[in-house]
Amino acid sequence: MAETPLAGLAGTWSGSGTISLSGGGRERIRCRSTHQVGGDGTAVQSNLRCASDSYQFQLASQINYGAGAIRGTWSETTRGVSGTLSGFADVGQLSARASAPGFVADLSLSTRGRRQVVTIRSEGTDLAGASVTLNRE
């Protein structure tokens, strides 16, 4: 597969981090992520499931890459919310904005070898943000 920004995402990842709730609370969270890369490295279907003691979310996305840009769709299945995402990608780094009516989130994903760091900052929801470090299984 060609070395595209999406190619390095392939596989199953798991790890932990913290979430910040809009009410000011912070909790430890465990996550598992799968990425199926296709289209010669220009498309990825991703699923991210995370849970803490009192909070959980499950994100699914379909992303396409071309000429440095990414575009796609996403859904958060536990809350029944879906929308679009767009942003930029380079090898090892992806930055995107996910949006839906009443919701905006900035997402950053950095991959270095067998380690991936996911950061989410959102508005319009009870989740203010998340920072998770995942390792390839």
C-alpha positions as CSV (number, residue, x, y, z in Angstrom):
1,M,0.0,0.0,0.0
2,A,1.3,3.5,-0.8
3,E,2.5,5.6,2.0
4,T,-0.5,8.0,2.5
5,P,-1.6,9.7,5.7
6,L,-4.3,7.0,6.2
7,A,-2.1,3.9,5.5
8,G,-0.5,4.1,9.0
9,L,-3.8,3.9,10.7
10,A,-4.6,0.3,9.7
11,G,-5.3,-2.2,12.4
12,T,-6.7,-2.4,15.9
13,W,-5.6,-0.1,18.7
14,S,-6.4,0.0,22.4
15,G,-5.4,2.2,25.4
16,S,-6.5,4.7,27.9
17,G,-6.7,8.4,28.7
18,T,-8.9,11.0,30.2
19,I,-12.2,12.7,29.4
20,S,-13.3,16.2,30.5
21,L,-17.0,16.6,31.0
22,S,-18.7,20.0,30.4
23,G,-19.7,20.1,34.1
24,G,-16.0,20.2,35.0
25,G,-15.4,16.6,35.9
26,R,-12.5,14.5,34.7
27,E,-12.5,10.7,34.4
28,R,-10.1,7.9,33.2
29,I,-11.3,6.3,30.1
30,R,-10.5,3.1,28.2
31,C,-10.7,2.9,24.4
32,R,-10.5,0.5,21.5
33,S,-10.2,1.6,17.9
34,T,-10.2,-0.2,14.5
35,H,-9.2,1.2,11.2
36,Q,-9.8,-0.5,7.9
37,V,-7.8,1.2,5.2
38,G,-8.7,0.7,1.5
39,G,-8.6,2.5,-1.8
40,D,-4.8,2.3,-2.0
41,G,-4.5,4.1,1.2
42,T,-6.9,6.9,0.3
43,A,-10.0,5.7,2.4
44,V,-10.5,4.5,5.9
45,Q,-13.4,3.2,7.9
46,S,-12.9,3.7,11.6
47,N,-14.6,2.8,14.8
48,L,-13.7,4.2,18.2
49,R,-15.4,2.9,21.4
50,C,-14.5,4.5,24.8
51,A,-16.0,4.0,28.3
52,S,-15.3,5.4,31.7
53,D,-17.1,4.6,35.0
54,S,-20.0,7.0,34.1
55,Y,-19.6,7.9,30.4
56,Q,-19.3,6.1,27.0
57,F,-19.2,6.9,23.4
58,Q,-18.9,5.1,20.1
59,L,-17.7,6.9,17.0
60,A,-17.8,5.5,13.5
61,S,-16.4,7.4,10.5
62,Q,-15.7,7.0,6.8
63,I,-12.9,9.3,5.6
64,N,-11.5,9.9,2.1
65,Y,-8.1,11.5,1.4
66,G,-6.8,13.4,-1.6
67,A,-4.2,16.2,-2.2
68,G,-3.6,16.7,1.6
69,A,-7.3,17.1,2.4
70,I,-9.7,14.7,4.2
71,R,-13.5,14.6,3.9
72,G,-16.0,12.2,5.2
73,T,-18.9,11.4,7.5
74,W,-19.2,10.3,11.1
75,S,-21.8,9.0,13.6
76,E,-21.9,8.7,17.3
77,T,-24.2,5.7,17.8
78,T,-24.9,5.8,21.5
79,R,-26.5,9.3,21.1
80,G,-27.8,9.0,17.5
81,V,-25.9,12.0,16.2
82,S,-24.2,12.1,12.8
83,G,-22.6,14.7,10.6
84,T,-19.7,15.5,8.3
85,L,-16.0,16.0,8.8
86,S,-13.2,17.8,6.9
87,G,-9.6,18.7,7.5
88,F,-6.1,18.0,6.6
89,A,-3.7,15.0,6.8
90,D,0.0,14.3,6.5
91,V,1.8,11.1,7.2
92,G,1.5,10.5,10.9
93,Q,-0.9,13.4,11.5
94,L,-4.6,14.1,10.9
95,S,-6.6,17.2,12.0
96,A,-10.3,17.5,11.3
97,R,-13.4,19.3,12.4
98,A,-16.6,17.2,12.9
99,S,-19.9,19.0,12.7
100,A,-23.6,18.3,13.1
101,P,-26.6,20.5,14.0
102,G,-25.8,22.0,17.5
103,F,-22.4,20.2,17.7
104,V,-18.8,21.0,16.7
105,A,-15.7,19.0,17.6
106,D,-12.0,19.4,16.7
107,L,-10.2,16.1,16.3
108,S,-6.4,15.5,16.2
109,L,-4.9,12.1,15.6
110,S,-1.1,11.5,15.7
111,T,0.5,8.2,14.8
112,R,4.1,7.2,15.4
113,G,4.9,3.6,14.9
114,R,2.8,1.5,17.2
115,R,1.5,4.5,19.2
116,Q,-1.5,6.7,18.4
117,V,-2.7,9.8,20.3
118,V,-6.3,11.0,19.8
119,T,-7.4,14.4,21.1
120,I,-11.0,15.6,20.9
121,R,-12.3,19.1,21.9
122,S,-16.0,19.6,21.5
123,E,-18.8,22.1,21.9
124,G,-22.6,21.5,22.3
125,T,-22.3,18.2,24.2
126,D,-21.7,16.9,27.7
127,L,-18.2,15.8,26.6
128,A,-15.9,18.8,26.6
129,G,-12.8,16.8,25.5
130,A,-10.8,13.6,25.5
131,S,-7.2,12.7,25.2
132,V,-6.3,9.1,24.6
133,T,-3.1,7.2,23.9
134,L,-3.6,3.9,22.0
135,N,-1.1,1.2,21.2
136,R,-1.4,-1.1,18.1
137,E,-2.5,-4.6,19.1
